[in-house]
């Protein structure tokens, strides 16, 4: 019993001294919205900082919603490649606004309303990454997205170095 208590005490003591600079700063989470209609509904991006020398960036599903239009306005109706390219443009801007880029993406979940679009998805993704390493991805075929005219939506997790 004494050895167990002594071992636990030693482990606790080592944890206190392991990373004093990180222990002084608490992790900080911030949420961001870029489109006028999204605040109060969902966060378009979330960052987590004070984790050492980097931060996590979580982007909510990004699709062809017109960020300058009213809620539910979709650009490029019926054109998968154009919707995909527009979504990637918005992703790049959201990451840049948080000091990051596509090269920092580590995980993407992609939702498409028609799996026959998977080859178009691959083409669009390759063009967006332009030779950069493509992150881990999951492609899911689903029956519908947030708005009826949406054909693709992309969730992105990135880890940016500060």
C-alpha positions as CSV (number, residue, x, y, z in Angstrom):
1,X,0.0,0.0,0.0
2,X,2.8,2.4,0.9
3,X,4.6,1.7,-2.4
4,X,1.4,2.6,-4.3
5,X,0.9,5.8,-2.4
6,X,4.5,6.8,-2.8
7,X,4.4,5.9,-6.5
8,X,1.2,8.1,-7.0
9,X,2.8,11.0,-5.1
10,X,5.9,10.8,-7.3
11,X,3.8,10.7,-10.4
12,X,1.8,13.8,-9.3
13,X,5.0,15.6,-8.4
14,X,6.5,14.9,-11.9
15,X,3.3,16.1,-13.6
16,X,3.6,19.4,-11.7
17,X,7.2,20.0,-13.0
18,X,6.7,18.5,-16.5
19,X,5.5,21.5,-18.4
20,X,5.5,24.7,-16.2
21,X,5.1,27.1,-19.1
22,X,2.0,25.2,-20.4
23,X,0.5,24.9,-17.0
24,X,0.5,28.7,-16.6
25,X,-1.6,29.3,-19.7
26,X,-5.0,27.8,-19.9
27,X,-6.2,26.4,-23.2
28,X,-8.4,29.0,-25.0
29,X,-11.2,28.2,-27.4
30,X,-12.6,30.8,-29.8
31,X,-15.5,30.5,-32.2
32,X,-15.8,32.5,-35.5
33,X,-18.5,33.2,-38.0
34,X,-18.0,34.7,-41.5
35,X,-21.5,34.7,-43.0
36,X,-24.0,37.1,-41.6
37,X,-26.7,34.5,-41.1
38,X,-24.7,31.9,-39.1
39,X,-24.1,33.5,-35.6
40,X,-26.3,31.8,-33.1
41,X,-27.0,28.8,-35.4
42,X,-23.5,27.3,-35.5
43,X,-19.8,28.3,-35.5
44,X,-18.1,28.2,-38.9
45,X,-14.7,27.8,-37.3
46,X,-13.4,27.0,-33.8
47,X,-9.7,27.4,-32.8
48,X,-8.0,26.0,-29.7
49,X,-4.8,27.7,-28.6
50,X,-2.3,27.6,-25.7
51,X,-1.5,24.0,-26.4
52,X,2.1,24.5,-26.8
53,X,3.3,25.7,-30.2
54,X,0.1,25.1,-32.2
55,X,-3.6,25.4,-32.4
56,X,-6.5,23.3,-33.6
57,X,-8.9,24.7,-36.2
58,X,-12.2,23.0,-36.6
59,X,-14.3,24.2,-39.6
60,X,-18.0,23.3,-39.6
61,X,-19.4,21.8,-42.8
62,X,-18.6,24.2,-45.7
63,X,-20.6,24.0,-48.8
64,X,-21.9,26.3,-51.5
65,X,-24.0,28.5,-49.2
66,X,-23.6,32.1,-50.4
67,X,-22.0,33.9,-47.4
68,X,-23.2,37.2,-48.8
69,X,-26.7,36.1,-49.5
70,X,-29.7,35.2,-47.3
71,X,-29.8,32.0,-45.3
72,X,-30.2,29.1,-47.6
73,X,-29.0,30.9,-50.8
74,X,-26.9,28.3,-52.7
75,X,-24.4,29.2,-55.4
76,X,-23.9,27.0,-58.5
77,X,-27.1,25.0,-58.3
78,X,-26.8,21.7,-60.1
79,X,-23.1,22.0,-60.8
80,X,-21.1,19.7,-58.5
81,X,-17.6,20.8,-59.6
82,X,-18.5,24.5,-59.2
83,X,-20.0,23.9,-55.7
84,X,-17.0,22.0,-54.7
85,X,-14.5,24.6,-55.9
86,X,-16.6,27.3,-54.2
87,X,-16.5,25.3,-50.9
88,X,-12.8,25.0,-51.1
89,X,-12.4,28.7,-51.8
90,X,-14.4,29.4,-48.6
91,X,-12.3,26.8,-46.7
92,X,-9.1,28.4,-47.8
93,X,-10.3,31.9,-46.7
94,X,-11.5,30.5,-43.3
95,X,-8.2,28.8,-42.7
96,X,-6.3,32.0,-43.8
97,X,-8.3,34.1,-41.4
98,X,-7.0,31.8,-38.6
99,X,-3.4,31.9,-39.7
100,X,-3.5,28.6,-41.5
101,X,-3.9,27.0,-45.0
102,X,-4.9,23.7,-46.6
103,X,-1.4,22.3,-45.9
104,X,-2.3,22.3,-42.2
105,X,-5.5,20.2,-42.7
106,X,-5.2,16.8,-41.0
107,X,-8.7,15.4,-41.3
108,X,-11.7,16.0,-43.7
109,X,-15.1,14.5,-43.7
110,X,-16.9,15.0,-47.0
111,X,-20.6,14.6,-47.5
112,X,-22.1,14.2,-51.0
113,X,-25.7,13.8,-52.0
114,X,-24.8,11.5,-55.0
115,X,-21.9,9.0,-54.8
116,X,-21.7,9.1,-58.6
117,X,-20.0,12.5,-57.9
118,X,-17.0,10.8,-56.2
119,X,-14.7,11.1,-59.2
120,X,-15.6,14.8,-59.6
121,X,-14.9,15.1,-55.9
122,X,-11.4,13.5,-56.4
123,X,-10.7,16.0,-59.2
124,X,-11.9,19.0,-57.3
125,X,-9.9,18.0,-54.2
126,X,-6.7,17.4,-56.2
127,X,-7.1,20.9,-57.8
128,X,-7.6,22.5,-54.4
129,X,-4.6,20.9,-52.9
130,X,-2.4,21.6,-56.0
131,X,0.2,19.0,-55.2
132,X,0.2,19.5,-51.4
133,X,-0.3,16.4,-49.1
134,X,-4.0,15.6,-48.9
135,X,-5.2,14.9,-45.3
136,X,-7.0,11.9,-44.0
137,X,-10.5,11.9,-45.6
138,X,-13.8,10.2,-45.2
139,X,-16.3,10.4,-48.1
140,X,-19.9,9.8,-47.2
141,X,-22.9,9.6,-49.5
142,X,-26.0,11.0,-47.7
143,X,-29.6,11.7,-48.8
144,X,-29.5,15.5,-48.2
145,X,-27.6,18.4,-46.7
146,X,-28.7,21.5,-44.8
147,X,-30.3,23.1,-47.9
148,X,-31.9,21.1,-50.8
149,X,-29.6,22.5,-53.6
150,X,-26.4,21.7,-51.8
151,X,-24.5,18.8,-53.4
152,X,-21.3,18.7,-51.2
153,X,-20.3,19.8,-47.7
154,X,-16.8,19.5,-46.2
155,X,-15.8,19.4,-42.5
156,X,-12.1,20.3,-41.9
157,X,-9.8,19.9,-38.9
158,X,-6.4,21.6,-39.2
159,X,-3.5,22.0,-36.8
160,X,-1.6,25.2,-37.4
161,X,1.8,26.0,-35.8
162,X,2.0,29.3,-34.0
